[in-house]
Amino acid sequence: MVYTYTYKSELGNILLAADEIGLTGLWFEGQKYFANTLPEEHISQETPILTDAKKWLDVYFSGEEPKFTPALHPTGSTFRQAVWQILLQIPYGQTITYGEIARQMSEIQNTPHMSAQAVGGAVGHNEISIIIPCHRVVGTNGSLTGYAGGIDKKIALLKLEHTDMSYLFVPKKGTAL
């Protein structure tokens, strides 16, 4: 069974979902792919896993780096799971490029080349945003490309982490990337 809880953050409501193993989803209301892996049959009820996720978010939104990770249970292909494991290694307040993740994936898979676009697809379909920090991934030139929750939320999350954004291309309001 999957259980859900709505967390109210300074950036808007966040829907949390978990099964008996771990967190299966964390989505900003209205984001791209919102709750697309949430089964129709679920119960709105807090569980120990959801309580841990709430505590993690409380610490995170207070501007501090959480010193623990709630139990996670993302579902996806072997490729996506490997990309998400790389995302979990990105230090708080730092960024990495899609190209660097592709380089790491080519090493893991022992292949000469990995497509940054394939990596981008896996990053974009991360169902547990913030905790699996896809907001820390930037374009090769430092551009703040795509974020399912919206570029405004990506910028807010990076600022919350006190990320050095001096080298990043931050679009002005209304500017297309």
C-alpha positions in Angstrom: 0.0 0.0 0.0 1.1 3.6 -0.7 0.5 6.3 1.8 0.6 10.1 1.1 1.0 13.3 3.1 0.9 16.9 1.9 3.8 19.0 3.3 3.5 22.7 3.3 6.7 24.4 2.4 7.7 28.0 1.7 7.8 27.1 -2.0 4.4 25.6 -2.0 2.7 22.3 -1.2 4.7 19.1 -1.6 3.1 15.7 -2.0 5.0 12.9 -0.3 4.3 9.2 -1.0 5.7 6.1 0.6 5.2 2.4 0.7 6.4 0.0 3.5 10.0 0.2 2.2 10.6 3.9 1.7 9.7 7.2 0.1 8.4 6.6 -3.4 7.6 10.2 -4.4 8.1 13.9 -3.5 6.5 16.3 -5.9 5.7 20.1 -5.9 2.0 20.5 -6.5 1.5 21.2 -10.2 5.0 20.2 -11.3 5.7 18.3 -14.5 5.0 14.6 -14.0 3.2 15.4 -10.8 2.4 12.2 -9.0 2.7 10.2 -12.2 3.9 7.1 -10.4 1.3 7.4 -7.6 -1.1 4.5 -7.8 -4.8 5.3 -7.9 -5.2 3.3 -4.7 -3.4 5.1 -1.9 -4.2 6.3 1.6 -3.7 9.8 3.0 -2.1 8.8 6.3 1.2 9.6 8.0 3.6 6.7 8.5 7.0 6.5 10.1 8.7 6.9 6.7 6.6 10.0 5.9 7.4 11.4 9.3 11.1 11.0 8.6 10.7 12.7 5.3 8.8 15.6 7.0 11.6 15.9 9.5 14.2 15.9 6.7 12.2 18.7 4.9 11.9 20.7 8.1 15.7 20.7 8.6 16.3 21.4 4.9 13.9 24.3 4.7 15.4 25.8 7.8 18.5 26.3 5.7 20.6 23.5 7.2 21.9 20.4 5.6 20.0 17.3 6.9 22.4 14.8 8.5 20.2 11.8 7.6 18.3 10.5 4.6 14.9 9.0 5.0 14.4 5.5 3.6 14.0 5.8 -0.2 12.3 3.5 -2.6 12.4 5.1 -6.1 11.2 3.0 -9.0 12.8 3.1 -12.4 15.0 1.3 -14.9 18.5 0.2 -13.9 19.9 3.2 -15.8 17.7 5.7 -14.0 18.5 4.1 -10.6 22.2 4.5 -11.4 21.8 8.2 -12.3 19.8 8.8 -9.2 22.6 7.2 -7.1 25.0 9.7 -8.6 22.6 12.5 -7.7 22.6 11.4 -4.1 26.4 11.9 -4.0 26.2 15.6 -5.0 27.2 17.6 -1.9 24.8 20.0 -0.4 25.3 23.5 -1.8 27.2 22.3 -4.9 26.3 21.5 -8.5 27.3 19.1 -11.2 26.7 19.1 -15.0 24.7 16.6 -17.0 28.0 16.0 -18.9 29.8 15.0 -15.7 27.1 12.6 -14.8 27.3 11.2 -18.3 31.0 10.7 -17.9 30.5 8.9 -14.5 27.8 6.7 -16.1 30.1 5.8 -19.0 32.7 4.7 -16.4 30.0 2.7 -14.4 28.7 1.0 -17.6 32.2 0.6 -19.0 31.3 2.3 -22.3 33.3 4.9 -24.2 30.5 7.5 -24.3 27.2 8.2 -22.6 24.6 10.7 -23.8 24.0 13.7 -21.7 20.5 13.8 -23.1 19.9 10.3 -21.8 21.1 11.4 -18.4 18.9 14.4 -18.6 15.9 12.2 -19.2 16.7 10.2 -16.0 17.3 13.3 -14.0 14.0 14.8 -15.2 12.1 11.7 -14.2 13.4 11.7 -10.7 10.3 11.1 -8.6 11.9 12.1 -5.2 13.0 15.6 -5.9 14.9 17.7 -3.4 16.0 14.6 -1.4 17.4 13.0 -4.6 18.8 16.4 -5.5 18.1 16.8 -9.2 18.0 20.6 -8.7 21.8 20.5 -8.3 22.3 19.5 -11.9 23.2 22.3 -14.4 24.1 22.6 -18.1 27.7 22.4 -19.2 27.9 26.2 -19.6 26.4 26.7 -16.2 22.9 27.2 -17.4 20.0 26.4 -15.1 18.3 24.1 -17.6 15.0 22.3 -16.8 13.6 21.4 -13.5 10.3 19.6 -13.2 9.2 21.9 -10.3 10.1 25.0 -12.4 13.3 27.0 -12.7 12.1 29.4 -10.0 12.0 26.6 -7.5 15.4 25.3 -8.7 16.9 28.8 -8.1 15.2 29.0 -4.7 16.5 25.6 -3.6 20.1 26.4 -4.7 19.9 29.8 -2.9 18.5 28.0 0.2 21.7 25.8 0.1 23.9 28.9 -0.2 25.2 27.6 -3.5 27.7 29.8 -5.3 25.6 30.8 -8.3 28.1 33.4 -9.6 29.1 31.2 -12.5 25.6 30.0 -13.3 23.4 31.5 -16.0 20.3 32.6 -14.0 17.5 33.6 -16.5 15.8 36.9 -15.9 12.0 36.6 -15.4 10.4 35.9 -18.7 13.6 34.8 -20.4 13.4 31.5 -22.3 16.3 29.1 -21.8 
